[in-house]
């Protein structure tokens, strides 16, 4: 996914779908990685979409040229991402029945998460709030980028989004 679809890439990663996100705006590198890794480019950029270089490239119909204005209103921005997600899910006929929710790192796309020691997690996170720390039973860490995850409000929102989006037909 190109540099304009970071949040969308994160949504797919939450579903356990391998979604490479190119944070830098480097079209040539995007084309190169798509070719080498045999990936499909998902973009909001009309220039990238129209300059295919023989690669499979899709642009969600829900891509809105007013997206930059819509980003000011978080509710509308999130709805736009959800529409793009649904569109791509339908286009590729993705079935989330067997997917492993939150099995990929939403930061780096890594798929190797390990349980980490609770005290080591507290140390690395610099948590002073014993109340919050005592409520969390398990911490996971991405082997690739060392990002730490735990059951909290963010993961609960991702699970809720998973339930909504996996059951939607559009």
GROMACS elastic network, one bead per residue, 0.5 to 0.9 nm:
[ bonds ]
;  ai    aj funct       b0    kb
    1     4     6  0.77933   500
    1     5     6  0.59994   500
    1     6     6  0.74252   500
    1     8     6  0.83900   500
    1     9     6  0.66760   500
    1    19     6  0.70863   500
    1    20     6  0.61060   500
    1    22     6  0.61752   500
    1    23     6  0.87775   500
    1    30     6  0.84390   500
    1    40     6  0.82568   500
    1    41     6  0.56838   500
    1    43     6  0.59625   500
    1    44     6  0.89798   500
    2     5     6  0.58088   500
    2     6     6  0.76095   500
    2    20     6  0.87199   500
    2    21     6  0.61715   500
    2    22     6  0.52644   500
    2    23     6  0.70155   500
    2    24     6  0.81457   500
    2    25     6  0.74521   500
    2    26     6  0.87731   500
    2    27     6  0.83008   500
    2    30     6  0.73239   500
    2    41     6  0.73015   500
    2    42     6  0.65139   500
    2    43     6  0.53394   500
    2    44     6  0.75505   500
    2    45     6  0.80344   500
    3     6     6  0.63141   500
    3    21     6  0.68691   500
    3    22     6  0.52860   500
    3    24     6  0.59304   500
    3    25     6  0.57927   500
    3    26     6  0.85389   500
    3    43     6  0.81836   500
    3    44     6  0.89474   500
    4     7     6  0.84192   500
    4     8     6  0.89250   500
    4    22     6  0.87564   500
    4    23     6  0.79651   500
    4    25     6  0.86630   500
    4    43     6  0.72702   500
    4    44     6  0.65925   500
    4    45     6  0.79332   500
    5     8     6  0.52373   500
    5     9     6  0.61845   500
    5    10     6  0.87112   500
    5    21     6  0.75154   500
    5    22     6  0.87179   500
    5    23     6  0.87630   500
    5    42     6  0.81284   500
    5    43     6  0.71156   500
    5    44     6  0.74449   500
    5    81     6  0.85277   500
    6     9     6  0.51018   500
    6    10     6  0.62732   500
    6    11     6  0.88016   500
    6    21     6  0.62892   500
    6    22     6  0.80189   500
    6    23     6  0.72579   500
    7    10     6  0.50070   500
    7    11     6  0.63688   500
    7    12     6  0.88980   500
    7    78     6  0.89677   500
    7    81     6  0.74079   500
    8    11     6  0.50796   500
    8    12     6  0.65105   500
    8    13     6  0.87031   500
    8    81     6  0.60314   500
    8    82     6  0.79995   500
    8    84     6  0.76183   500
    8    85     6  0.66674   500
    9    12     6  0.52383   500
    9    13     6  0.61856   500
    9    14     6  0.86519   500
    9    17     6  0.89246   500
    9    18     6  0.88244   500
    9    19     6  0.56735   500
    9    20     6  0.71591   500
    9    21     6  0.61839   500
    9   106     6  0.79774   500
    9   109     6  0.88984   500
   10    14     6  0.61468   500
   10    15     6  0.87770   500
   10    19     6  0.78464   500
   10    21     6  0.85170   500
   10   105     6  0.85707   500
   10   106     6  0.51004   500
   10   107     6  0.73463   500
   10   109     6  0.83623   500
   11    14     6  0.51064   500
   11    15     6  0.66831   500
   11    17     6  0.88436   500
   11    81     6  0.88319   500
   11    82     6  0.88253   500
   11    85     6  0.77658   500
   11   106     6  0.78441   500
   11   158     6  0.80392   500
   11   161     6  0.87198   500
   11   162     6  0.87274   500
   12    15     6  0.51053   500
   12    16     6  0.65732   500
   12    17     6  0.52749   500
   12    18     6  0.73939   500
   12    19     6  0.64673   500
   12    85     6  0.78436   500
   12   106     6  0.85213   500
   13    17     6  0.50530   500
   13    18     6  0.62198   500
   13    19     6  0.60989   500
   13    20     6  0.89264   500
   13   101     6  0.84767   500
   13   102     6  0.72410   500
   13   103     6  0.78858   500
   13   104     6  0.55915   500
   13   105     6  0.67887   500
   13   106     6  0.54440   500
   13   107     6  0.86988   500
   13   109     6  0.64384   500
   14    17     6  0.73613   500
   14   100     6  0.84651   500
   14   101     6  0.58292   500
   14   103     6  0.70326   500
   14   104     6  0.64115   500
   14   105     6  0.76348   500
   14   106     6  0.62824   500
   14   158     6  0.69083   500
   14   159     6  0.85503   500
   14   162     6  0.79899   500
   15    18     6  0.89369   500
   15    96     6  0.74193   500
   15    99     6  0.63458   500
   15   100     6  0.63810   500
   15   102     6  0.61380   500
   15   103     6  0.75157   500
   15   104     6  0.78310   500
   15   158     6  0.88133   500
   15   162     6  0.69784   500
   15   166     6  0.89530   500
   16    19     6  0.87429   500
   16    99     6  0.60310   500
   16   100     6  0.54129   500
   16   101     6  0.57009   500
   16   102     6  0.61614   500
   16   103     6  0.53843   500
   16   104     6  0.53206   500
   16   105     6  0.86288   500
   16   109     6  0.88911   500
   16   111     6  0.80102   500
   17    99     6  0.78558   500
   17   100     6  0.87055   500
   17   103     6  0.89377   500
   17   104     6  0.76386   500
   17   109     6  0.87198   500
   18   104     6  0.78260   500
   18   109     6  0.65879   500
   18   110     6  0.84570   500
   18   111     6  0.83847   500
   19   109     6  0.65397   500
   20    39     6  0.86800   500
   20   108     6  0.81407   500
   20   109     6  0.65906   500
   21    24     6  0.89861   500
   21   108     6  0.82900   500
   21   109     6  0.82079   500
   22    25     6  0.73382   500
   22    26     6  0.80868   500
   22    29     6  0.87704   500
   22    30     6  0.69769   500
   23    26     6  0.86927   500
   24    27     6  0.87427   500
   25    29     6  0.87776   500
   25    30     6  0.84487   500
   26    29     6  0.54555   500
   26    30     6  0.62609   500
   26    31     6  0.88366   500
   27    31     6  0.62263   500
   27    32     6  0.85886   500
   27    48     6  0.71095   500
   28    31     6  0.51387   500
   28    32     6  0.61317   500
   28    33     6  0.86668   500
   29    33     6  0.60495   500
   29    34     6  0.84287   500
   30    33     6  0.53117   500
   30    34     6  0.61327   500
   30    35     6  0.86239   500
   30    41     6  0.78893   500
   31    34     6  0.51897   500
   31    35     6  0.62181   500
   31    36     6  0.86928   500
   31    41     6  0.79894   500
   31    48     6  0.89358   500
   31    52     6  0.83750   500
   31    53     6  0.75172   500
   31    55     6  0.75719   500
   32    35     6  0.52028   500
   32    36     6  0.61169   500
   32    37     6  0.84450   500
   33    36     6  0.51029   500
   33    37     6  0.57204   500
   33    38     6  0.77365   500
   33    39     6  0.75474   500
   34    37     6  0.53991   500
   34    38     6  0.53344   500
   34    40     6  0.62878   500
   34    41     6  0.66001   500
   34    55     6  0.74824   500
   34    56     6  0.86323   500
   35    38     6  0.50294   500
   35    39     6  0.66277   500
   35    40     6  0.86293   500
   35    55     6  0.70095   500
   36    39     6  0.79186   500
   38    55     6  0.88515   500
   39    55     6  0.85412   500
   39    56     6  0.78363   500
   40    55     6  0.72704   500
   40    56     6  0.52324   500
   40    57     6  0.57162   500
   40    58     6  0.75414   500
   41    48     6  0.89786   500
   41    49     6  0.86144   500
   41    55     6  0.77728   500
   41    56     6  0.64139   500
   41    58     6  0.63060   500
   41    59     6  0.84402   500
   42    49     6  0.84939   500
   42    56     6  0.88318   500
   42    57     6  0.58800   500
   42    58     6  0.50565   500
   42    59     6  0.57730   500
   42    60     6  0.76741   500
   42    88     6  0.88346   500
   43    46     6  0.77840   500
   43    48     6  0.71499   500
   43    49     6  0.68020   500
   43    57     6  0.73779   500
   43    58     6  0.64477   500
   43    59     6  0.51290   500
   43    60     6  0.74956   500
   43    63     6  0.88060   500
   44    47     6  0.89964   500
   44    48     6  0.82306   500
   44    49     6  0.77931   500
   44    58     6  0.86344   500
   44    59     6  0.56620   500
   44    60     6  0.70823   500
   44    63     6  0.59728   500
   44    64     6  0.82471   500
   44    65     6  0.88003   500
   45    48     6  0.54259   500
   45    49     6  0.62268   500
   45    50     6  0.87158   500
   45    59     6  0.77139   500
   46    50     6  0.59947   500
   46    51     6  0.84427   500
   46    59     6  0.78975   500
   47    50     6  0.51873   500
   47    51     6  0.60038   500
   47    52     6  0.88912   500
   48    51     6  0.51196   500
   48    52     6  0.65851   500
   48    57     6  0.81628   500
   49    52     6  0.60073   500
   49    57     6  0.61069   500
   49    58     6  0.67750   500
   49    59     6  0.66053   500
   50    57     6  0.87986   500
   51    54     6  0.85297   500
   52    55     6  0.53997   500
   52    56     6  0.71108   500
   52    57     6  0.65857   500
   53    56     6  0.87399   500
   54    57     6  0.89509   500
   58    88     6  0.88055   500
   59    62     6  0.84673   500
   59    63     6  0.71401   500
   60    63     6  0.54079   500
   60    83     6  0.87692   500
   60    84     6  0.58586   500
   60    85     6  0.86932   500
   60    87     6  0.65682   500
   60    88     6  0.69692   500
   61    64     6  0.79457   500
   61    84     6  0.76520   500
   61    87     6  0.77017   500
   62    80     6  0.69000   500
   62    81     6  0.85711   500
   62    83     6  0.64323   500
   62    84     6  0.58010   500
   62    87     6  0.77659   500
   63    66     6  0.86727   500
   63    67     6  0.74201   500
   63    80     6  0.77411   500
   63    81     6  0.89312   500
   63    84     6  0.72413   500
   64    67     6  0.51070   500
   64    68     6  0.85580   500
   64    70     6  0.88001   500
   64    80     6  0.82326   500
   65    68     6  0.73956   500
   65    69     6  0.87483   500
   66    69     6  0.53915   500
   66    70     6  0.61869   500
   66    71     6  0.87218   500
   67    71     6  0.59901   500
   67    72     6  0.89734   500
   67    77     6  0.73603   500
   67    80     6  0.81834   500
   68    71     6  0.52161   500
   68    72     6  0.73962   500
   68    77     6  0.89072   500
   69    72     6  0.58242   500
   69    73     6  0.78511   500
   70    73     6  0.54893   500
   70    74     6  0.75733   500
   70    75     6  0.87888   500
   70    76     6  0.61145   500
   70    77     6  0.55972   500
   70    80     6  0.86174   500
   71    74     6  0.59811   500
   71    75     6  0.86101   500
   71    76     6  0.72605   500
   71    78     6  0.83992   500
   72    75     6  0.89493   500
   72    76     6  0.84439   500
   72    77     6  0.75603   500
   73    76     6  0.55674   500
   73    77     6  0.61633   500
   73    78     6  0.87251   500
   74    78     6  0.59949   500
   74    79     6  0.84577   500
   75    78     6  0.52712   500
   75    79     6  0.62061   500
   75    80     6  0.86789   500
   76    79     6  0.50074   500
   76    80     6  0.61733   500
   76    81     6  0.87596   500
   77    80     6  0.51085   500
   77    81     6  0.64673   500
   77    82     6  0.87844   500
   78    81     6  0.50881   500
   78    82     6  0.62188   500
   78    83     6  0.86491   500
   79    83     6  0.61508   500
   79    84     6  0.86071   500
   80    83     6  0.51182   500
   80    84     6  0.62514   500
   80    85     6  0.86087   500
   81    84     6  0.50317   500
   81    85     6  0.60785   500
   81    86     6  0.86243   500
   82    86     6  0.61682   500
   82    87     6  0.85267   500
   82   165     6  0.80343   500
   83    86     6  0.51303   500
   83    87     6  0.61030   500
   83    88     6  0.86829   500
   83   170     6  0.83148   500
   84    87     6  0.50173   500
   84    88     6  0.61987   500
   84    89     6  0.84693   500
   85    88     6  0.53039   500
   85    89     6  0.60307   500
   85    90     6  0.85828   500
   85   165     6  0.83084   500
   86    90     6  0.61065   500
   86    91     6  0.85159   500
   86   165     6  0.72564   500
   86   168     6  0.78331   500
   86   169     6  0.80132   500
   86   170     6  0.55478   500
   87    90     6  0.52042   500
   87    91     6  0.60614   500
   87    92     6  0.87067   500
   87   170     6  0.68855   500
   88    92     6  0.61308   500
   88    93     6  0.81233   500
   88    94     6  0.82085   500
   89    92     6  0.55543   500
   89    93     6  0.57520   500
   89    94     6  0.50483   500
   89    95     6  0.78987   500
   89   170     6  0.81514   500
   90    94     6  0.65471   500
   90   169     6  0.78592   500
   90   170     6  0.66249   500
   91    94     6  0.78879   500
   95    98     6  0.74665   500
   95    99     6  0.79661   500
   95   166     6  0.77203   500
   96    99     6  0.50746   500
   96   100     6  0.83836   500
   96   162     6  0.88631   500
   96   166     6  0.58868   500
   96   167     6  0.86376   500
   97   100     6  0.88099   500
   97   166     6  0.77348   500
   99   103     6  0.86760   500
  100   103     6  0.54924   500
  100   104     6  0.84002   500
  101   104     6  0.79875   500
  101   158     6  0.85385   500
  101   159     6  0.74212   500
  101   162     6  0.75859   500
  102   105     6  0.73138   500
  102   106     6  0.80159   500
  102   155     6  0.79007   500
  102   158     6  0.80138   500
  102   159     6  0.82654   500
  103   106     6  0.89922   500
  103   110     6  0.87254   500
  103   111     6  0.62415   500
  103   112     6  0.77867   500
  103   113     6  0.71070   500
  104   107     6  0.86527   500
  104   108     6  0.83286   500
  104   109     6  0.56941   500
  104   110     6  0.55261   500
  104   112     6  0.71560   500
  104   113     6  0.74071   500
  104   142     6  0.81910   500
  105   108     6  0.56807   500
  105   110     6  0.50846   500
  105   111     6  0.63195   500
  105   112     6  0.80011   500
  105   113     6  0.75946   500
  105   141     6  0.86468   500
  105   142     6  0.62199   500
  105   144     6  0.88105   500
  105   145     6  0.84932   500
  105   147     6  0.75998   500
  105   149     6  0.87342   500
  106   109     6  0.56961   500
  106   110     6  0.79163   500
  107   110     6  0.80381   500
  107   145     6  0.79238   500
  107   147     6  0.74179   500
  108   111     6  0.89944   500
  108   142     6  0.85895   500
  108   144     6  0.75592   500
  108   145     6  0.65658   500
  108   147     6  0.86513   500
  109   144     6  0.88662   500
  110   113     6  0.78228   500
  110   142     6  0.66948   500
  110   143     6  0.74964   500
  110   144     6  0.60842   500
  110   145     6  0.77678   500
  111   142     6  0.75690   500
  111   143     6  0.83337   500
  111   144     6  0.84986   500
  112   141     6  0.84004   500
  112   142     6  0.59701   500
  112   143     6  0.57413   500
  112   144     6  0.74180   500
  113   140     6  0.60014   500
  113   141     6  0.53865   500
  113   143     6  0.59526   500
  113   144     6  0.86622   500
  114   139     6  0.83544   500
  114   140     6  0.53445   500
  114   141     6  0.53843   500
  114   142     6  0.65698   500
  114   143     6  0.69024   500
  115   118     6  0.88824   500
  115   138     6  0.70021   500
  115   139     6  0.57594   500
  115   141     6  0.63648   500
  116   119     6  0.86937   500
  116   120     6  0.71949   500
  116   121     6  0.67470   500
  116   138     6  0.76129   500
  116   139     6  0.55910   500
  116   140     6  0.56324   500
  116   141     6  0.63269   500
  116   148     6  0.86687   500
  117   120     6  0.52471   500
  117   121     6  0.62103   500
  117   122     6  0.87571   500
  117   138     6  0.82216   500
  117   139     6  0.72550   500
  117   140     6  0.88382   500
  118   121     6  0.50984   500
  118   122     6  0.63003   500
  118   123     6  0.87163   500
  118   133     6  0.88454   500
  118   136     6  0.86848   500
  118   137     6  0.77422   500
  118   138     6  0.68639   500
  118   139     6  0.64663   500
  119   122     6  0.50192   500
  119   123     6  0.61970   500
  119   124     6  0.86701   500
  120   123     6  0.50224   500
  120   124     6  0.61491   500
  120   125     6  0.84915   500
  121   124     6  0.51710   500
  121   125     6  0.59753   500
  121   126     6  0.83974   500
  121   127     6  0.87925   500
  121   139     6  0.67993   500
  121   140     6  0.86861   500
  121   141     6  0.86930   500
  121   148     6  0.73908   500
  122   125     6  0.51873   500
  122   126     6  0.59405   500
  122   127     6  0.55561   500
  122   128     6  0.83223   500
  122   133     6  0.72601   500
  123   126     6  0.51953   500
  123   127     6  0.69588   500
  124   127     6  0.81079   500
  124   148     6  0.87040   500
  125   148     6  0.81086   500
  127   130     6  0.75325   500
  127   132     6  0.84726   500
  127   133     6  0.71799   500
  128   131     6  0.89094   500
  128   132     6  0.88483   500
  128   133     6  0.82049   500
  129   132     6  0.56767   500
  129   133     6  0.63391   500
  129   134     6  0.87058   500
  130   134     6  0.58207   500
  130   135     6  0.85670   500
  131   134     6  0.53891   500
  131   135     6  0.66000   500
  132   135     6  0.53504   500
  132   136     6  0.69374   500
  133   136     6  0.56400   500
  133   137     6  0.84653   500
  134   137     6  0.74514   500
  136   139     6  0.76287   500
  136   150     6  0.68974   500
  136   151     6  0.66006   500
  136   152     6  0.77432   500
  137   150     6  0.81319   500
  137   151     6  0.80380   500
  138   149     6  0.86786   500
  138   150     6  0.62653   500
  138   151     6  0.74347   500
  139   148     6  0.67584   500
  139   149     6  0.57332   500
  139   151     6  0.77908   500
  140   147     6  0.83238   500
  140   148     6  0.56947   500
  140   149     6  0.50739   500
  140   150     6  0.62938   500
  141   144     6  0.87979   500
  141   145     6  0.84015   500
  141   146     6  0.56104   500
  141   147     6  0.55572   500
  141   149     6  0.61371   500
  141   150     6  0.88692   500
  142   145     6  0.58034   500
  142   147     6  0.53338   500
  142   148     6  0.65913   500
  142   149     6  0.81738   500
  143   146     6  0.55419   500
  143   147     6  0.80485   500
  144   147     6  0.82607   500
  149   152     6  0.87436   500
  149   155     6  0.84327   500
  150   154     6  0.88549   500
  150   155     6  0.74401   500
  151   154     6  0.77253   500
  151   155     6  0.57182   500
  151   156     6  0.71326   500
  152   155     6  0.54896   500
  152   156     6  0.61108   500
  152   157     6  0.86723   500
  153   157     6  0.61267   500
  153   158     6  0.86270   500
  154   157     6  0.51671   500
  154   158     6  0.62944   500
  154   159     6  0.87275   500
  155   159     6  0.61384   500
  155   160     6  0.85431   500
  156   159     6  0.50779   500
  156   160     6  0.61669   500
  156   161     6  0.85695   500
  157   160     6  0.50120   500
  157   161     6  0.60628   500
  157   162     6  0.84536   500
  158   162     6  0.60085   500
  158   163     6  0.86532   500
  159   163     6  0.62476   500
  159   164     6  0.86653   500
  160   163     6  0.51864   500
  160   164     6  0.63177   500
  160   165     6  0.86326   500
  161   164     6  0.51077   500
  161   165     6  0.59242   500
  161   166     6  0.81851   500
  162   165     6  0.52734   500
  162   166     6  0.56230   500
  162   167     6  0.82194   500
  163   166     6  0.54581   500
  163   167     6  0.62175   500
  163   168     6  0.86426   500
  164   167     6  0.56228   500
  164   168     6  0.63105   500
  165   168     6  0.51167   500
  165   169     6  0.82890   500
  165   170     6  0.87179   500
  166   169     6  0.80876   500
